[in-house]
Amino acid sequence: MNETAARHPNRFLADLTQAMRTTAEMARQGTIEQAQADAKAYVERLHARTEDEAASLRKAADTDVSAIRDWSKAEMERIRVETEQRVTRRRELLGQELQEYNSGIELEVQRVEKRVSGFEEEVAQFFEQLLQEADPTIFASMAAQMPDPPAFTDFANGSLTADLRARRDQIMRTDIALPDVSPSGSNGAQPAAKRASDDEDAAAQRNAAAAKPAGRESTQVVVVGLVSVASIATFKRQLGRLPGVKNVGVSSGPDGEFIFTVGHSADTSLSTLIPTLPAFQARVVNEHDGVLNVSAHDPEAEG
């Protein structure tokens, strides 16, 4: 009886162990299958999420591309407008450059005419004295001293004035935007009516001064020391910008001086204002009967 009791627990344990093994195997298989199922579901979610994210990225890229194209169109339009502005202003500046050059030519022509006229008078006086001489020896000696005709060299165009050079440099710079320009010409360019007035010759200025309205004066500023055409034009321009000055005309004098006929308000003191002109070191040496005699330094002569 003791032997039977000893065998039964061993059998029981063996059956129990087998049952546990079977259960464990089933649990392992179930765990693996669950893991595979979870992995499959996760991968499917990844694929679904990838498609959504890809669609979102494509939409963002399309939006950015559209914005870039809009920016490009705006930039092209801005560049087109600025190009037209620069071209227009450069052509306007060309007109002023040609005007300055033509003014220099006119002054040079006046100087030539005065030199020829002076030479003709000198020759006439010489022959008047020569023809009065009856002694052949003296006649021959006097004839040898006949005045030589004036020599004329090719006209050398002066360099552009500082304000024209500055405007040209500004137009050509592409790293800055051009400033706005008011119709009145606040950027330094004179309006067409003002430029036309400035081109009147000295005779017209004197006639206008003779019939000046109340409160308007006219003064002749006789300047010595100016040599280059550019400096003469700059001196005239600076005179025109003085407070109270209405218009300025210029002509050349017989001895190399230049006569600036200045129309101005009655309370304008040119003798006080002219020494303030930059670069010219202008000095009033005499003042009488509406005429100012001025000594000036030509800044272009330094080059």
C-alpha positions as CSV (number, residue, x, y, z in Angstrom):
1,M,0.0,0.0,0.0
2,N,2.9,2.3,0.6
3,E,4.3,1.7,-2.9
4,T,1.0,2.6,-4.5
5,A,0.7,5.8,-2.6
6,A,4.3,6.7,-3.7
7,R,3.6,6.2,-7.4
8,H,0.4,8.3,-7.7
9,P,2.0,11.7,-6.9
10,N,4.7,11.1,-9.5
11,R,2.1,10.5,-12.2
12,F,0.2,13.5,-11.1
13,L,3.2,15.7,-11.3
14,A,4.1,14.4,-14.7
15,D,0.6,15.1,-16.0
16,L,0.7,18.5,-14.4
17,T,4.0,19.4,-15.9
18,Q,2.8,18.3,-19.3
19,A,-0.3,20.4,-19.0
20,M,1.9,23.4,-18.0
21,R,4.2,22.9,-20.9
22,T,1.3,22.8,-23.3
23,T,-0.2,26.0,-21.7
24,A,3.2,27.7,-21.9
25,E,3.6,26.8,-25.6
26,M,0.2,28.2,-26.3
27,A,1.0,31.3,-24.4
28,R,4.2,31.7,-26.4
29,Q,2.4,31.3,-29.6
30,G,-0.3,33.7,-28.6
31,T,2.3,36.3,-27.5
32,I,4.2,36.0,-30.8
33,E,1.0,36.3,-32.8
34,Q,-0.1,39.3,-30.7
35,A,3.3,40.9,-31.2
36,Q,3.0,40.3,-35.0
37,A,-0.5,41.6,-35.0
38,D,0.6,44.8,-33.1
39,A,3.6,45.3,-35.4
40,K,1.4,45.0,-38.5
41,A,-1.1,47.4,-37.1
42,Y,1.7,49.9,-36.2
43,V,3.2,49.6,-39.7
44,E,-0.1,50.2,-41.2
45,R,-0.5,53.3,-39.1
46,L,3.0,54.4,-40.1
47,H,2.1,54.1,-43.8
48,A,-1.2,55.9,-43.3
49,R,0.6,58.7,-41.4
50,T,3.3,58.9,-44.0
51,E,0.8,59.5,-46.7
52,D,-0.8,62.3,-44.7
53,E,2.6,63.9,-43.8
54,A,3.7,63.6,-47.5
55,A,0.5,65.4,-48.6
56,S,1.0,68.1,-46.0
57,L,4.7,68.6,-47.1
58,R,3.6,68.8,-50.7
59,K,1.0,71.4,-49.9
60,A,3.5,73.4,-47.9
61,A,6.0,73.2,-50.8
62,D,3.4,74.3,-53.3
63,T,2.5,77.3,-51.1
64,D,6.2,78.3,-50.8
65,V,6.7,77.9,-54.5
66,S,3.8,80.2,-55.1
67,A,5.1,82.7,-52.7
68,I,8.5,82.7,-54.3
69,R,7.0,83.2,-57.7
70,D,4.9,86.2,-56.4
71,W,8.1,87.6,-54.9
72,S,9.9,87.2,-58.1
73,K,7.1,89.0,-60.0
74,A,7.2,91.8,-57.5
75,E,11.0,92.1,-57.8
76,M,10.9,92.1,-61.6
77,E,8.3,94.8,-61.5
78,R,10.3,96.9,-59.0
79,I,13.4,96.5,-61.1
80,R,11.5,97.4,-64.3
81,V,10.2,100.6,-62.6
82,E,13.6,101.5,-61.2
83,T,15.2,100.9,-64.6
84,E,12.8,103.2,-66.3
85,Q,13.4,105.8,-63.6
86,R,17.2,105.6,-63.9
87,V,17.0,105.7,-67.7
88,T,14.7,108.8,-67.6
89,R,16.9,110.6,-65.1
90,R,20.1,109.8,-67.0
91,R,18.5,111.3,-70.2
92,E,17.4,114.3,-68.2
93,L,20.9,114.7,-66.9
94,L,22.3,114.4,-70.4
95,G,20.2,117.5,-71.3
96,Q,21.8,119.4,-68.4
97,E,25.3,118.2,-69.4
98,L,24.7,119.3,-73.0
99,Q,23.4,122.6,-71.7
100,E,26.4,123.2,-69.6
101,Y,28.7,122.3,-72.5
102,N,26.8,124.6,-74.9
103,S,27.0,127.4,-72.3
104,G,30.8,126.9,-72.2
105,I,30.9,127.0,-76.0
106,E,28.9,130.2,-76.1
107,L,31.2,131.8,-73.6
108,E,34.2,130.7,-75.6
109,V,32.7,132.1,-78.8
110,Q,32.1,135.4,-77.1
111,R,35.7,135.5,-75.9
112,V,36.9,134.7,-79.5
113,E,34.7,137.5,-80.9
114,K,36.0,140.0,-78.4
115,R,39.6,139.0,-79.1
116,V,39.1,139.4,-82.9
117,S,37.3,142.7,-82.4
118,G,40.1,143.9,-80.2
119,F,42.7,142.8,-82.7
120,E,40.9,144.6,-85.6
121,E,40.9,147.8,-83.5
122,E,44.5,147.4,-82.7
123,V,45.4,146.8,-86.4
124,A,43.3,149.8,-87.4
125,Q,45.1,152.0,-85.0
126,F,48.4,150.6,-86.0
127,F,47.8,151.3,-89.7
128,E,46.4,154.7,-89.0
129,Q,49.8,155.6,-87.4
130,L,51.8,153.7,-90.0
131,L,50.2,155.4,-93.0
132,Q,51.0,158.8,-91.6
133,E,54.7,158.0,-91.8
134,A,56.5,159.3,-94.9
135,D,60.0,158.2,-94.1
136,P,60.7,154.8,-95.6
137,T,63.1,153.7,-93.0
138,I,60.8,154.6,-90.1
139,F,57.9,153.1,-92.1
140,A,59.7,149.8,-92.5
141,S,60.7,149.8,-88.8
142,M,57.1,150.5,-87.8
143,A,55.8,147.9,-90.2
144,A,58.0,145.2,-88.6
145,Q,56.1,145.8,-85.4
146,M,52.7,145.0,-86.9
147,P,50.6,143.2,-84.2
148,D,50.4,139.4,-84.6
149,P,46.9,137.9,-84.9
150,P,45.6,136.1,-81.8
151,A,46.2,132.4,-81.5
152,F,43.3,130.1,-81.0
153,T,43.7,126.7,-79.5
154,D,41.1,123.9,-79.6
155,F,38.4,124.4,-77.0
156,A,39.0,122.1,-74.0
157,N,35.7,121.1,-72.5
158,G,35.9,121.5,-68.7
159,S,34.9,118.6,-66.5
160,L,31.4,118.3,-65.2
161,T,30.5,120.3,-62.2
162,A,30.4,118.6,-58.9
163,D,26.6,118.4,-58.6
164,L,26.3,116.9,-62.1
165,R,29.0,114.3,-61.3
166,A,27.2,113.5,-58.0
167,R,23.9,113.0,-59.7
168,R,25.4,110.8,-62.4
169,D,27.1,108.7,-59.8
170,Q,23.9,108.3,-57.9
171,I,22.0,107.2,-61.0
172,M,24.6,104.6,-61.8
173,R,24.7,103.1,-58.3
174,T,22.5,100.0,-58.1
175,D,23.1,99.3,-54.4
176,I,20.8,102.2,-53.3
177,A,17.3,103.2,-54.4
178,L,16.8,106.5,-56.1
179,P,15.3,109.2,-53.9
180,D,12.0,110.8,-54.9
181,V,12.2,114.0,-56.9
182,S,9.6,116.7,-56.5
183,P,8.4,118.5,-59.6
184,S,10.0,121.7,-58.4
185,G,13.5,120.2,-58.9
186,S,14.5,119.9,-55.2
187,N,17.2,117.4,-56.1
188,G,19.4,120.1,-57.5
189,A,18.0,120.1,-61.0
190,Q,16.6,123.5,-62.0
191,P,13.1,123.5,-63.5
192,A,12.9,124.1,-67.3
193,A,11.6,127.7,-66.8
194,K,14.5,128.5,-64.5
195,R,17.0,127.0,-66.9
196,A,15.6,129.0,-69.8
197,S,15.8,132.2,-67.7
198,D,19.4,131.4,-66.8
199,D,20.3,131.1,-70.5
200,E,19.4,134.7,-71.3
201,D,22.5,136.8,-72.3
202,A,23.8,139.8,-70.4
203,A,22.1,142.3,-72.8
204,A,18.7,140.8,-72.1
205,Q,19.4,140.9,-68.4
206,R,20.3,144.6,-68.6
207,N,17.1,145.4,-70.5
208,A,15.1,143.6,-67.9
209,A,16.8,145.4,-65.2
210,A,16.0,148.8,-66.8
211,A,12.3,147.9,-66.6
212,K,12.5,146.1,-63.2
213,P,9.4,146.1,-61.1
214,A,9.3,147.7,-57.6
215,G,11.4,145.9,-55.1
216,R,13.6,144.3,-57.8
217,E,17.3,145.2,-58.3
218,S,20.0,144.3,-60.8
219,T,23.7,144.2,-60.0
220,Q,26.7,143.5,-62.3
221,V,29.2,141.2,-60.6
222,V,32.5,141.6,-62.4
223,V,34.7,138.6,-61.5
224,V,38.4,138.1,-62.2
225,G,40.2,134.8,-61.6
226,L,37.9,132.3,-63.3
227,V,39.5,130.3,-66.0
228,S,37.7,127.0,-66.7
229,V,34.3,126.7,-68.3
230,A,33.1,124.4,-65.5
231,S,34.0,126.9,-62.8
232,I,32.2,129.7,-64.6
233,A,29.1,127.6,-64.8
234,T,29.4,126.6,-61.2
235,F,29.9,130.2,-60.0
236,K,26.8,131.2,-62.0
237,R,24.8,128.3,-60.5
238,Q,25.8,129.2,-57.0
239,L,24.9,132.9,-57.5
240,G,21.5,131.8,-58.6
241,R,21.0,129.8,-55.4
242,L,21.7,132.8,-53.1
243,P,18.8,134.0,-51.0
244,G,16.8,136.7,-52.9
245,V,18.5,136.1,-56.3
246,K,15.9,135.8,-59.1
247,N,18.0,135.2,-62.2
248,V,21.6,135.3,-63.4
249,G,23.1,136.0,-66.8
250,V,26.8,135.9,-67.8
251,S,29.0,137.4,-70.5
252,S,32.8,137.7,-70.9
253,G,34.6,141.0,-70.5
254,P,37.3,142.5,-72.7
255,D,40.2,141.7,-70.3
256,G,39.4,138.1,-69.3
257,E,36.9,139.0,-66.6
258,F,33.4,137.6,-66.6
259,I,30.3,139.8,-66.0
260,F,27.4,138.2,-64.1
261,T,24.2,140.2,-64.3
262,V,22.2,139.3,-61.2
263,G,18.5,140.1,-60.7
264,H,17.6,140.1,-57.0
265,S,15.4,141.5,-54.3
266,A,15.9,145.0,-53.1
267,D,17.0,143.8,-49.7
268,T,19.6,141.3,-51.0
269,S,23.2,142.2,-50.1
270,L,25.3,140.5,-52.7
271,S,28.5,142.0,-51.2
272,T,27.8,140.0,-48.0
273,L,26.6,136.8,-49.7
274,I,29.2,136.4,-52.4
275,P,32.2,135.7,-50.0
276,T,30.2,132.8,-48.7
277,L,30.2,130.9,-52.0
278,P,32.1,127.6,-51.4
279,A,35.4,126.7,-53.1
280,F,35.9,130.1,-54.9
281,Q,37.4,132.1,-52.0
282,A,35.5,135.1,-53.5
283,R,36.4,138.6,-52.2
284,V,34.7,141.9,-53.0
285,V,37.4,144.4,-53.9
286,N,35.2,147.3,-55.0
287,E,31.5,148.3,-55.0
288,H,30.0,151.3,-56.8
289,D,26.9,152.2,-58.9
290,G,25.4,148.7,-59.0
291,V,28.7,147.1,-59.9
292,L,30.6,144.6,-57.7
293,N,34.2,143.9,-58.5
294,V,35.1,140.4,-57.2
295,S,38.4,138.5,-57.1
296,A,37.9,134.7,-57.1
297,H,40.0,131.5,-57.1
298,D,39.3,129.0,-59.8
299,P,39.1,125.5,-58.0
300,E,39.4,123.7,-61.4
301,A,42.8,125.3,-61.9
302,E,44.3,123.2,-59.1
303,G,44.0,120.1,-61.2
